[in-house]
């Protein structure tokens, strides 16, 4: 969960900088990719922890 929160914060910071700063639009796209990676991580981690509780 800690890694997920760090990834989301990094994505938000990159997104804000990319949207505000002129010429740094690529940071917005990197922020979006980091956010998607965080969601994938959360999905995979949630599935594993759910299986452990069923045993």
JOMO-V780578 format. One record per helix or strand. SS is the DSSP state (H for helix, E for strand). FROM is the first residue (numbers start at 1). LEN is the number of residues. If there is no record, write none. Layout:
BEGIN
<<SS/FROM/LEN> <SS/FROM/LEN>>
END
This chain:
BEGIN
<<H/2/19> <H/25/30>>
END
